[in-house]
Amino acid sequence: MAVAGCSSKSSPSFTTASPPSGPDPWLTLPSILDKIVPPTFPGIDFEVTHYGAKSDGKTDCFPAFRNAIQACNKAGGGRVVVPAGNYICNGPIHLLSHVNLSLADNSKIVFGVNPLNYLPLVKVRWQGVQCYNYSPLIYAYQQKDIAITGGGVLEGQAKAFWWTWLDLQTNDFNNLQTMDQNKTPLNQRVFGDGHYLRPTFFEPFDCANILIEGVTFQDSPFWTMHPVFCSNVTVREVTVLPGTTNDDGCDPDSCNGVLIDSCTFTTSDDNIAIKSGRGQDGWSGPPSENIVVRNCTGLKSNSNGFCIGSEVSGGAKNVYVENCTAQNCESAYYIKSNSDRGGVIQDIYMRSNQASNCHRLIALDTEYAEITGHPYPPLFKDFEFENMKTDEATVTGIYFAGDARKPISDVALKNITVESTPVPLQISNATNISVQDVDINGQPVTL
């Protein structure tokens, strides 16, 4: 088969198909959005300064945040208000049901860096595997109607301390993965003091009806916004500024019903990465589904832009990405897993998205981290990419690396433009790929 401008890292195995003619999948989007409704809160304010907080940048305000949140929850809900000023919090903020943590303009919460202050241990999902670890900087467990809103800043201090754990965490993470493979009971997966698994910034775990709006997260120790097993999540007009490494901007993990809207990301790791666990932990859990990402901008990433994976063993489906821009990154629109993690990734729809100065515009990778030959090949099927463009893809315009045991299947490429790239297409182990109005290096592409 001749492919105009096509190159492959190995002998390509793929077949073509006519463009799909079934119902427009975007017609389903309004019904998904109708079910994603931000929580509302009683009009009662609990100002943290009334509970002993001081905005002097020196006083430990941890007790004040805890007491204000408990009072708000006990009263039936409302806003815990953080006035303008600089607040030190030497310990985690644990949100309770019906509480909106509201940061005024020019307010800033700086989280302390003594790990012992993030005890006792709480249940988390650390890089795809559940365990007990240090508390995230902001945490909620089995709560409903919670929010972080306003114009203030949340500072994680990764550069001041947490980055030093990067080279220390290897043994702990290897042990955690072994526990997952061996199906070690969760209550025996205990880390925390004496271990080096960095805390995430905000991790609501098994919660419902969540709103994150307007605030700025910066310098996260690990993944920044990480809802796990959550439903009905709205992330709107949030800014994420970089930490040092593994600071993904927003990672919905085995969640159902998530809207990420009008957010701006500058990160060292992926801007957005939709996840659903790793290995046994993911295979036994729910997928991420009914996820909508729109009107977002990735200003820069030392890794990738808008992603699904790589910890996606539980699968992902019904994901819509539109009107987004990925800049200064590796793969701009990237779906990734490998034969160690597996997962079924299906019904993925992206349209009207742009990129600039990326390595690849679109990448589908079943060999993430060059892991091949393991017994759990992922299944990628039923994708549509439409009205997408980049000025430059410095490595490859469109990259599909399938697995011969489960080839990538049923992918439609419509109205795609890559103005400049050294390798237009790189495709292996894919079937039923349709191309319509795809232009690379000023030339139409035909399969």
C-alpha positions in Angstrom: 0.0 0.0 0.0 1.4 3.4 -1.0 1.0 6.2 1.5 1.8 9.7 0.5 4.6 11.0 2.7 4.4 8.1 5.1 7.3 6.7 7.2 7.3 3.9 9.7 9.7 2.8 12.4 8.9 -0.8 11.3 7.1 -2.4 8.4 3.7 -0.8 8.7 0.6 -2.9 9.0 -2.6 -0.9 8.5 -5.7 -0.7 6.4 -7.9 2.1 5.3 -11.6 2.7 5.5 -14.2 5.1 4.2 -15.1 8.0 6.6 -17.7 6.9 9.2 -21.2 7.6 8.2 -23.1 6.9 11.4 -24.7 9.4 13.9 -22.5 12.4 14.8 -21.0 11.5 18.2 -21.0 15.2 19.1 -24.8 15.2 19.3 -24.3 13.2 22.6 -22.3 16.0 24.2 -25.2 18.2 25.4 -26.7 15.3 27.3 -23.3 14.7 29.1 -22.9 18.4 30.0 -26.5 18.5 31.3 -25.4 16.1 34.0 -22.3 18.0 35.1 -23.7 20.7 37.4 -21.5 22.6 39.9 -22.6 22.5 43.5 -24.2 25.5 45.2 -23.6 26.6 48.8 -25.6 28.5 51.5 -24.9 32.2 51.7 -23.1 32.0 55.0 -19.4 33.0 55.4 -16.9 31.7 57.8 -13.8 33.9 57.7 -10.6 32.1 58.7 -9.3 35.2 60.5 -12.2 34.8 62.9 -10.8 31.4 63.8 -7.2 32.6 64.5 -5.7 32.9 61.0 -3.2 35.7 60.5 -2.1 37.0 57.1 1.4 37.8 58.2 3.2 35.0 56.3 4.5 33.6 59.6 1.7 32.4 61.8 0.7 28.7 61.3 -2.9 28.9 60.2 -3.5 25.1 60.0 -5.7 25.1 63.1 -7.7 28.0 61.9 -8.5 26.4 58.5 -9.4 23.2 60.2 -11.7 24.9 62.7 -13.4 27.1 60.2 -14.1 24.2 57.8 -15.5 22.1 60.7 -17.7 25.0 61.8 -19.0 25.6 58.3 -19.8 21.9 57.8 -21.5 21.7 61.2 -23.7 24.7 60.3 -24.9 23.0 57.1 -22.4 24.6 54.7 -21.3 27.9 53.2 -18.0 29.6 52.3 -14.8 29.4 54.3 -13.3 32.7 53.2 -9.6 33.5 53.0 -9.2 37.3 52.9 -6.3 39.0 51.1 -2.9 38.2 52.6 -0.3 35.6 52.9 -1.2 32.5 55.0 1.1 29.7 56.2 -0.5 26.3 56.6 1.7 23.7 58.2 -0.5 20.7 57.4 -3.2 19.6 55.0 -6.6 21.2 54.5 -9.3 18.5 54.6 -12.5 19.7 53.0 -15.9 18.5 54.4 -19.3 18.3 52.7 -21.0 21.6 51.7 -17.8 23.6 52.2 -16.6 26.1 49.6 -13.0 27.2 50.4 -13.1 30.7 48.8 -9.8 32.6 48.3 -10.2 36.3 47.9 -8.1 38.2 45.3 -4.6 38.8 46.5 -4.8 35.9 49.0 -2.2 33.1 49.1 -2.0 29.9 51.1 1.5 28.5 51.4 1.7 24.9 52.5 4.5 23.9 54.8 7.1 21.3 53.9 7.5 19.2 57.0 6.2 15.7 56.0 5.2 14.8 59.5 2.6 17.5 59.4 0.8 15.5 56.7 0.1 12.6 59.0 -2.0 10.6 59.8 -2.0 8.6 56.6 -4.9 8.8 54.3 -6.2 6.6 51.4 -4.9 7.9 48.0 -4.2 6.5 44.6 -0.5 7.1 44.0 0.5 7.0 40.3 -2.3 4.6 39.6 -2.2 2.3 42.7 -4.1 2.7 45.9 -2.3 2.9 49.2 -2.0 4.8 52.5 0.3 7.7 52.3 0.9 11.3 53.5 -2.2 13.4 53.0 -2.4 15.5 49.9 -2.0 19.2 50.6 -5.8 19.5 50.1 -7.9 16.4 50.6 -11.4 15.2 50.8 -12.7 11.6 51.4 -16.2 10.5 50.7 -17.6 14.1 50.8 -20.1 15.8 48.6 -20.7 19.4 47.5 -17.2 20.7 48.0 -15.4 23.6 46.2 -12.2 25.6 45.9 -13.0 29.0 44.4 -11.8 32.6 44.1 -8.9 34.6 42.8 -6.2 33.5 45.2 -3.1 31.4 45.0 -2.3 28.0 46.4 1.5 27.4 46.8 2.9 23.9 47.1 6.6 24.6 47.6 7.9 21.8 45.4 11.1 23.7 44.7 11.7 24.4 48.3 11.5 20.8 49.4 9.5 18.1 47.7 11.6 17.8 44.5 14.4 16.3 46.7 12.2 13.1 47.0 12.2 12.4 43.2 15.4 10.3 43.4 14.4 8.8 46.7 11.0 7.5 45.7 12.1 4.7 43.4 12.2 1.8 45.9 8.9 2.8 47.4 7.2 3.0 44.0 8.7 -0.3 43.0 7.4 -1.9 46.2 3.9 -0.4 45.6 3.8 -1.8 42.1 4.8 -5.2 43.4 2.0 -5.0 46.0 -0.4 -4.2 43.2 0.8 -7.2 41.1 0.5 -9.5 44.1 -2.9 -8.1 45.0 -1.6 -7.2 48.5 -4.6 -6.0 50.6 -4.9 -2.2 50.7 -4.5 -2.1 54.5 -1.0 -3.5 54.1 0.1 -0.9 51.5 1.3 1.6 54.1 3.8 4.3 53.3 4.2 7.8 54.8 6.8 8.3 57.5 10.1 6.9 56.4 9.0 6.7 52.8 9.2 9.1 49.9 6.0 9.1 47.9 5.3 12.8 47.3 1.8 14.1 48.1 -0.5 15.4 45.4 -1.8 18.9 45.7 -5.6 18.5 45.6 -7.0 14.9 45.7 -10.7 14.5 46.4 -11.2 10.7 46.8 -14.6 9.1 46.2 -16.4 12.4 46.3 -19.4 13.9 44.4 -20.3 17.3 43.2 -17.0 19.2 43.1 -16.1 22.7 41.8 -12.7 24.1 41.3 -12.9 27.7 39.9 -10.7 30.7 39.4 -7.8 29.8 41.7 -4.2 29.4 40.8 -2.2 26.4 41.8 1.6 26.7 41.7 4.7 24.6 42.5 2.8 21.3 43.2 4.8 18.5 44.8 3.1 16.0 42.5 0.0 15.8 40.4 -1.9 19.1 40.9 -5.6 18.4 40.6 -6.3 14.7 41.0 -9.9 13.7 41.6 -10.1 9.9 42.1 -13.4 7.8 41.9 -15.3 11.1 41.8 -18.5 12.1 39.9 -19.8 15.5 38.7 -16.6 17.5 38.7 -16.3 21.0 37.3 -12.8 22.6 36.8 -13.3 26.1 35.4 -11.0 29.1 34.8 -8.2 27.6 36.9 -4.5 28.5 36.3 -1.8 25.9 36.9 1.9 27.1 37.2 4.8 24.7 37.2 6.4 22.7 39.9 9.5 20.7 39.2 8.4 17.3 37.9 5.3 15.1 37.8 3.2 18.2 38.2 0.4 17.3 35.8 -2.2 20.0 35.7 -5.4 18.0 36.0 -5.7 14.2 36.1 -9.3 12.9 36.5 -8.8 9.3 37.6 -11.6 6.8 37.3 -14.1 9.6 37.3 -17.5 9.9 35.7 -18.8 13.3 34.5 -15.9 15.9 34.4 -15.8 19.3 32.7 -12.5 21.0 32.4 -13.3 24.4 30.9 -11.3 27.6 30.1 -8.2 26.6 32.1 -4.6 27.6 31.5 -1.7 25.2 32.1 2.1 25.7 32.3 3.6 22.5 33.7 6.7 20.4 33.7 4.7 17.3 33.1 1.4 16.8 31.1 -1.1 19.7 31.1 -4.0 17.3 31.4 -3.9 13.5 31.7 -7.1 11.4 32.0 -6.3 8.3 34.0 -8.0 5.1 35.5 -5.4 3.3 37.5 -2.5 1.0 36.8 -2.4 -2.8 36.6 -4.6 -4.8 39.0 -5.8 -1.6 40.7 -7.1 -0.2 37.4 -8.4 -3.5 35.9 -10.6 -4.0 39.0 -11.9 -0.4 39.0 -14.1 1.8 36.9 -13.0 3.7 33.8 -12.9 7.4 33.3 -15.9 8.3 31.2 -18.0 11.3 30.1 -15.0 13.7 30.3 -15.2 17.1 28.5 -12.2 19.3 27.9 -12.9 22.6 26.2 -11.5 26.1 25.7 -8.2 25.3 27.5 -4.7 26.5 26.8 -1.5 24.6 27.4 1.1 27.4 27.3 4.0 25.0 27.9 4.9 21.5 29.0 8.2 19.8 29.3 6.1 16.7 28.4 2.8 16.7 26.7 -0.4 18.7 26.2 -3.8 17.0 26.4 -3.5 13.3 27.2 -5.3 10.1 28.0 -3.0 7.8 30.0 -0.6 6.4 30.7 -2.1 4.9 33.9 -5.3 4.0 32.2 -5.7 0.3 32.9 -9.4 0.8 33.8 -10.1 2.3 30.4 -11.5 5.6 29.2 -14.5 6.3 27.0 -16.7 9.1 25.9 -14.0 11.8 26.0 -14.5 15.1 24.1 -11.8 17.7 23.6 -12.6 20.8 21.6 -11.3 24.4 21.1 -8.1 23.8 22.9 -4.5 24.9 22.2 -1.3 23.1 23.1 1.9 25.0 22.8 5.6 24.2 23.4 5.2 20.5 24.2 6.0 17.1 23.0 2.8 15.3 21.8 0.0 17.9 21.7 -2.9 15.4 21.7 -1.7 12.1 23.1 -3.3 8.8 24.0 -0.8 6.4 25.7 -0.7 3.1 27.3 1.4 -0.1 27.0 1.2 -3.9 27.2 2.0 -3.8 30.9 -1.0 -1.6 31.7 -3.6 -2.4 29.0 -7.0 -0.7 29.1 -9.8 -0.1 26.6 -9.7 3.4 25.2 -12.7 4.1 23.0 -15.1 6.7 21.8 -12.6 9.6 21.9 -13.6 12.7 19.9 -11.4 15.8 19.3 -12.3 18.8 17.1 -11.3 22.4 16.5 -8.0 22.1 18.4 -4.6 23.7 17.6 -1.0 23.2 18.5 2.2 25.2 18.1 5.8 24.1 18.4 5.1 20.5 19.3 6.9 17.3 18.5 3.7 15.6 17.3 0.2 16.9 16.7 -1.6 13.6 17.2 -0.1 10.5 18.8 -1.7 7.2 19.6 0.9 5.1 21.5 0.4 1.5 22.7 4.1 1.3 23.5 4.4 4.1 26.0 7.9 4.1 27.7 9.0 1.6 25.1 7.2 -1.2 26.9 6.2 -4.0 24.5 5.6 -7.7 24.5 3.9 -7.9 27.9 0.6 -9.9 28.1 -1.9 -7.0 28.4 -2.0 -5.0 25.2 -4.3 -2.0 25.3 -7.2 -1.6 22.9 -7.6 1.7 21.1 -10.7 2.0 18.9 -13.3 4.5 17.7 -11.5 7.8 17.6 -12.3 10.9 15.5 -10.0 13.9 15.0 -11.4 16.8 13.1 -10.4 20.4 12.3 -7.0 20.3 14.0 -3.8 22.2 13.0 -0.3 22.9 14.0 2.3 25.2 12.5 5.2 22.8 13.3 5.6 19.2 14.4 9.3 18.7 14.9 9.3 14.9 14.9 6.1 13.5 13.3 2.8 15.0 12.2 0.6 12.0 13.0 1.9 9.0 14.9 0.1 5.7 15.5 2.0 2.9 17.2 -0.4 0.0 17.6 0.1 -3.5 19.0 -0.2 -6.4 16.5 -2.3 -8.4 18.9 -4.8 -5.5 19.2 -4.3 -3.1 16.4 -5.5 0.5 16.7 -8.9 0.5 14.9 -11.5 2.8 13.4 -9.8 6.2 13.5 -11.2 9.1 11.4 -8.9 12.0 10.4 -10.8 14.9 8.9 -9.5 18.4 8.0 -6.1 18.0 9.7 -3.2 20.4 8.8 0.4 20.1 9.7 2.3 23.0 8.1 5.8 21.7 8.7 7.2 18.3 9.8 10.1 16.1 8.8 8.0 12.9 8.9 4.4 13.4 7.9 2.9 10.1 9.1 4.3 7.2 11.2 1.8 4.4 11.4 2.1 0.8 12.4 -0.5 -1.9 13.4 -3.7 0.1 12.7 -6.8 -0.8 10.8 -9.7 1.0 9.3 -8.1 4.4 9.2 -10.0 7.0 7.2 -8.5 10.2 5.9 -10.4 13.2 4.6 -8.8 16.6 3.8 -5.5 16.0 5.6 -2.7 18.3 4.5 0.9 17.9 5.6 3.8 20.0 4.4 1.4 21.6 1.9 0.5 18.3 0.3 -2.7 16.3 0.5 -2.3 13.0 2.3 -3.9 9.9 0.8 -3.7 6.4 2.1 
